[in-house]
């Protein structure tokens, strides 16, 4: 379920709402003094990008595992198992 950090435009009060997007849209219509707190809800540079590239950088053996899953005849391509390769 999404979390929405919001801020009251008049009082400056802050809170987090945990609800569906549809419920949040309704809540926004019923509470015009509140708006999304963009300083807390924006994606940082570490949260953007292609997930496959992130996995390859953070888990070096991930690419080998995926190649072995995608290409079931890995022996044909002279691939060793990941345990042999990294031990």
URTA-V249909 format. One record per backbone hydrogen bond with DSSP energy under -1.0 kcal/mol. CO is the residue of the C=O (numbers start at 1). NH is the residue of the N-H. Records with the same first field share a line. If there is no record, write none. Layout:
CO: NH + NH
//
This chain:
2: 19
4: 17
5: 37
6: 15
7: 35
8: 12
13: 8
15: 6
17: 4
20: 24
21: 25
22: 26
23: 27
24: 28
25: 29
26: 30
27: 31
31: 34
33: 9
35: 7
36: 38
37: 40 + 41
44: 47
50: 54
51: 55
52: 56
53: 57
54: 58
55: 59
59: 62
61: 65
62: 66
63: 67
64: 68
65: 69
66: 70
67: 71
72: 74
73: 76
74: 77 + 79
75: 78
81: 85
82: 86
//
